[in-house]
């Protein structure tokens, strides 16, 4: 199979498994929400069915969301978390390494937990997950009818969680938890891997994805007294007026980009000829994550980098191979000569990451990968 490793998002492998098993059989235009409730986290992504045959083609209906929930203790996971149904019946939990601790209720390596206590411990987790699912349904129904909630992951097998979701989803929406919910993500990944290894097509293809965050970089723009902070302005000798560095968010949360297509943004940079030519260029890329409880909302994107923008990666371009004759020279407002180059930053959305590249005159001079949207 070679040494290449392909990263795929867990919700995508989960829906591959669901389609392979023909769970629910959604139609074109239906929206499906995947809820991956695992050992310690819950991740949600919604998809709209663009095509169902011969290949199932889907697009993300809204930015995904998630939260930290639950526990990963093996015995608690196996005996209680998956099987607890909300009743008052007590549960016996194995506690390896501790024979007796009567003050803690442990006798012969076993802890007897009353059902009421378990329910109290679990109710905040159940409430968090149901709220996240409701939000995802609310923002996704603008794209189409939410027909199915696929419940996968270790906690996805829990009957209480499944029944709780059935009570809050809209009428006509199915809540489906496969019998192998714990391994659904793994099985979907295996289907994808085997299909690629044998040059076959998978039954489902993700056509486009929605950005979970905003992405951008710092740019210099003309200073406007009614908009910008005076303390941040600087005089640009080339332009002959005051300018200021602000964030340019070229990818907004929820932005849809098809796989194998790219977003291209163009910028300009100047440098005094007397200071030497452009041999290297570095662009710092930032991300901004706003309200995770409402993944469709970007609210006000920060104008200045210090107001919540987080450094993502540095994109470095080696321009030393470009002949000096190909570097345009312009005369600035100060009558001095400047190298002035117009370059592009291209963004490609991949299954589990983004690729940024810097281009000049249709040639790529630097590439860097960054976290998934």
C-alpha positions in Angstrom: 0.0 0.0 0.0 3.0 2.3 0.1 4.3 4.6 2.7 1.9 7.5 2.1 -0.4 8.4 5.0 -3.8 10.0 4.2 -5.6 11.8 6.9 -9.4 11.6 6.9 -11.8 13.2 9.3 -13.6 10.8 11.6 -17.2 12.1 10.7 -16.3 11.4 7.1 -15.3 7.8 7.7 -18.4 7.4 9.8 -20.7 8.5 7.0 -18.8 6.2 4.6 -19.6 3.3 6.9 -23.3 4.4 7.2 -23.6 4.6 3.4 -21.9 1.2 3.0 -24.4 -0.3 5.4 -27.3 1.5 3.8 -28.4 3.0 7.1 -31.5 5.1 6.7 -31.1 5.6 3.0 -31.3 9.4 2.7 -32.4 11.0 -0.5 -31.0 13.8 -2.6 -31.4 17.1 -0.7 -31.6 15.4 2.7 -29.3 16.5 5.5 -27.5 14.0 7.7 -25.9 14.9 11.0 -23.0 12.7 12.2 -22.5 12.7 16.0 -19.3 10.9 17.0 -19.5 10.5 20.7 -16.2 8.9 21.7 -14.3 8.1 24.9 -13.7 11.8 25.8 -15.0 14.0 23.1 -18.0 14.6 20.9 -17.7 15.8 17.3 -20.5 16.8 15.0 -20.6 17.4 11.3 -23.6 17.7 9.0 -23.8 16.8 5.3 -26.2 17.4 2.5 -26.8 14.6 0.0 -26.0 16.0 -3.4 -26.2 12.7 -5.2 -27.0 9.1 -4.1 -26.1 7.0 -7.1 -24.0 5.6 -8.7 -21.7 7.3 -6.2 -23.0 9.1 -3.1 -21.8 12.7 -3.2 -22.1 14.8 -0.1 -21.2 18.4 0.9 -20.7 19.7 4.4 -23.9 21.6 5.3 -22.4 23.7 8.1 -19.1 24.0 10.0 -18.5 21.2 12.3 -18.6 21.5 16.1 -17.4 19.6 19.1 -16.7 19.5 22.8 -14.9 17.5 25.5 -17.3 15.1 27.2 -17.2 12.0 29.3 -14.4 9.7 30.4 -12.1 7.1 28.9 -11.7 4.7 31.9 -11.9 1.3 30.4 -14.3 -0.5 32.8 -16.5 2.6 33.2 -16.6 2.9 29.4 -17.5 -0.7 28.9 -19.9 -1.4 31.7 -21.6 1.9 32.4 -21.0 4.5 29.6 -22.3 2.3 26.8 -24.9 0.3 28.6 -26.4 2.7 31.2 -30.0 3.4 30.2 -30.9 6.0 32.8 -32.6 3.6 35.2 -32.0 3.3 39.0 -30.5 -0.1 38.7 -26.9 -0.2 40.2 -23.9 -1.1 38.1 -20.8 -3.1 39.2 -17.5 -1.6 38.0 -14.2 -3.4 38.1 -11.4 -1.4 39.9 -8.1 -3.1 39.0 -5.4 -2.8 41.6 -7.7 -2.0 44.6 -9.0 -5.0 46.5 -10.8 -3.2 49.4 -11.5 0.4 50.1 -14.8 0.3 52.0 -14.9 4.1 52.5 -15.0 4.4 48.7 -17.4 1.5 48.4 -14.9 -0.8 46.8 -15.0 -4.5 47.9 -12.9 -7.2 46.3 -11.9 -4.9 43.4 -15.5 -4.0 42.6 -17.4 -0.7 43.0 -21.2 -0.8 43.2 -22.6 2.5 41.8 -26.3 3.3 42.4 -28.1 4.2 39.2 -29.2 7.5 40.6 -25.6 8.6 41.1 -24.6 7.5 37.6 -27.6 9.4 36.2 -26.5 12.5 38.1 -23.0 12.2 36.7 -24.2 11.6 33.2 -26.9 14.2 32.9 -24.5 17.1 32.2 -22.8 15.0 29.4 -26.2 14.0 27.9 -27.4 17.6 28.0 -24.2 18.9 26.3 -24.4 16.4 23.5 -28.2 16.9 22.9 -27.6 20.7 22.9 -24.8 20.4 20.3 -26.9 18.2 18.1 -29.9 20.6 18.3 -27.6 23.5 17.3 -26.2 21.5 14.4 -29.7 20.6 13.3 -30.8 24.2 13.6 -28.1 25.6 11.4 -28.2 22.7 8.9 -31.9 22.7 8.2 -31.4 25.8 6.1 -29.8 23.5 3.5 -32.5 20.9 3.6 -34.5 18.6 5.8 -32.5 16.9 8.5 -33.5 13.3 8.0 -31.0 11.3 10.0 -28.7 11.7 13.0 -26.0 9.0 12.8 -24.8 8.2 16.3 -21.4 6.6 16.4 -18.4 6.1 18.8 -18.2 4.3 22.1 -20.8 6.5 23.8 -22.9 6.3 20.6 -24.0 2.9 21.7 -25.6 4.3 24.9 -29.3 3.7 24.9 -30.0 6.7 27.2 -28.2 9.0 24.9 -30.1 7.6 21.9 -33.5 8.0 23.6 -32.6 11.5 24.7 -31.7 12.6 21.2 -35.0 11.1 19.9 -36.9 13.4 22.2 -35.2 16.6 20.9 -34.8 16.0 17.2 -37.6 17.3 14.8 -40.4 15.0 13.9 -39.5 12.8 11.0 -35.8 12.8 11.9 -34.3 9.4 12.6 -31.7 8.7 15.2 -29.7 5.7 14.1 -26.9 4.0 16.0 -25.4 1.0 14.2 -24.7 -2.2 16.1 -21.0 -1.6 15.6 -21.1 2.2 16.5 -17.9 1.8 18.6 -15.9 0.8 15.5 -17.9 2.7 12.8 -15.2 5.2 12.3 -12.5 2.5 12.0 -14.6 0.5 9.6 -15.3 3.5 7.4 -11.5 4.3 7.3 -10.8 0.8 6.3 -13.3 1.0 3.4 -11.6 4.1 2.2 -8.1 2.6 2.5 -9.0 -0.6 0.8 -10.8 1.2 -2.1 -7.7 3.4 -2.7 -5.3 0.5 -2.5 -7.3 -1.4 -5.1 -7.9 1.7 -7.3 -11.6 1.4 -6.7 -14.0 4.2 -5.9 -15.6 4.5 -2.5 -19.4 4.6 -2.4 -19.3 8.1 -1.0 -17.3 11.2 -1.9 -17.1 14.5 0.0 -17.5 17.2 -2.7 -17.0 20.3 -0.5 -16.2 21.2 3.1 -17.0 24.1 5.3 -14.3 26.0 7.3 -14.6 25.7 11.0 -12.6 28.8 11.6 -11.6 32.0 9.9 -8.1 32.2 8.4 -6.1 35.2 7.3 -2.9 37.3 7.4 -1.8 40.8 8.3 -1.9 43.3 5.5 -1.1 47.0 5.2 -4.1 49.2 4.3 -4.7 52.9 4.0 -5.2 54.5 7.4 -8.8 55.8 8.1 -9.1 58.1 11.1 -12.7 57.1 11.9 -12.0 53.4 11.8 -8.4 52.7 12.9 -6.4 53.4 16.0 -4.1 56.4 15.6 -1.3 54.8 17.6 -0.9 52.0 15.1 -0.5 54.1 11.9 2.8 54.3 10.0 3.9 56.4 7.1 4.4 54.5 3.8 7.1 56.2 1.8 6.2 54.3 -1.4 2.5 55.3 -1.2 3.0 58.7 0.3 0.4 58.4 3.0 -0.3 56.8 6.4 -1.2 53.1 6.5 -1.9 50.5 9.2 -1.5 46.8 9.6 -4.9 44.9 10.0 -6.1 41.4 9.6 -7.4 40.3 6.2 -9.7 37.2 6.8 -9.7 35.6 3.3 -11.5 32.5 4.6 -14.5 33.1 6.8 -16.1 30.4 9.0 -18.5 28.4 7.0 -16.8 29.2 3.7 -17.3 26.3 1.3 -14.5 25.1 -1.0 -14.5 22.0 -3.2 -11.7 19.4 -2.9 -9.1 19.8 -5.5 -10.0 23.4 -6.1 -8.2 26.4 -4.5 -8.9 29.8 -3.2 -6.5 32.5 -4.4 -5.9 35.9 -2.8 -3.5 38.5 -4.2 -1.2 40.8 -2.2 1.6 43.3 -3.1 4.9 43.9 -1.3 7.5 46.6 -1.9 11.2 46.8 -1.0 13.7 49.6 -1.7 16.1 48.6 -4.5 19.0 50.0 -2.4 18.1 47.4 0.3 18.6 44.5 -2.1 16.3 42.2 -4.1 13.6 39.9 -2.8 15.3 36.6 -2.0 12.9 35.3 0.6 9.4 36.1 1.7 7.6 35.1 4.8 3.9 35.3 5.5 2.4 34.5 8.9 -1.0 32.9 8.7 -3.6 33.2 11.5 -6.8 31.5 12.6 -9.8 32.8 14.6 -12.3 30.7 16.4 -15.3 32.4 17.7 -18.5 31.0 19.2 -18.2 27.2 19.2 -21.8 26.8 20.5 -22.9 28.4 17.3 -20.6 27.1 14.6 -22.4 29.0 11.9 -21.7 32.4 13.5 -18.4 34.3 13.0 -19.6 37.4 14.8 -17.1 40.3 14.5 -13.8 39.2 13.2 -10.9 41.0 14.9 -9.4 43.9 13.0 -6.1 43.6 14.9 -4.0 40.4 15.4 -3.8 40.8 19.2 -7.6 40.6 19.6 -8.0 36.8 19.4 -6.2 35.8 16.2 -3.9 32.8 16.8 -0.8 32.1 14.8 -1.3 29.1 12.6 1.8 28.6 10.5 4.5 30.6 8.7 4.6 30.3 4.9 8.1 30.8 3.6 9.0 31.3 -0.1 12.5 31.1 -1.6 12.6 33.7 -4.4 16.3 33.6 -5.0 15.9 31.6 -8.2 13.8 34.4 -9.8 16.0 36.5 -12.2 16.3 40.1 -11.1 15.0 41.2 -14.5 11.7 39.6 -13.6 11.3 41.7 -10.4 9.3 44.9 -11.4 10.7 48.2 -10.3 8.4 51.1 -9.5 9.1 54.7 -8.4 7.5 55.6 -5.1 6.0 58.8 -3.9 9.4 59.6 -2.4 10.9 59.4 -5.9 13.0 56.3 -4.8 13.0 53.0 -6.7 11.3 50.0 -5.2 10.9 46.3 -6.1 7.2 45.8 -6.2 5.9 42.3 -6.6 2.4 41.0 -6.8 2.0 37.5 -5.4 -0.8 35.1 -4.6 -1.5 32.9 -1.6 -3.5 29.8 -2.6 -5.4 27.7 -0.1 -6.4 24.1 -0.8 -8.8 22.2 1.4 -7.9 18.6 2.0 -9.8 15.9 3.9 -8.0 16.7 7.2 -5.8 19.7 6.6 -5.2 22.8 4.6 -2.3 23.5 2.2 -1.1 27.1 1.8 1.2 28.0 -1.1 2.8 31.2 -2.3 2.8 31.9 -6.1 4.5 34.5 -8.3 3.9 34.6 -12.0 2.2 31.2 -12.0 5.1 29.5 -10.2 4.9 28.1 -6.7 7.8 29.1 -4.4 6.7 27.8 -1.0 4.2 25.4 0.5 3.1 24.6 4.1 0.4 22.4 5.6 -1.8 23.5 8.5 -4.4 22.1 10.8 -7.8 21.1 9.4 -10.5 23.8 9.3 
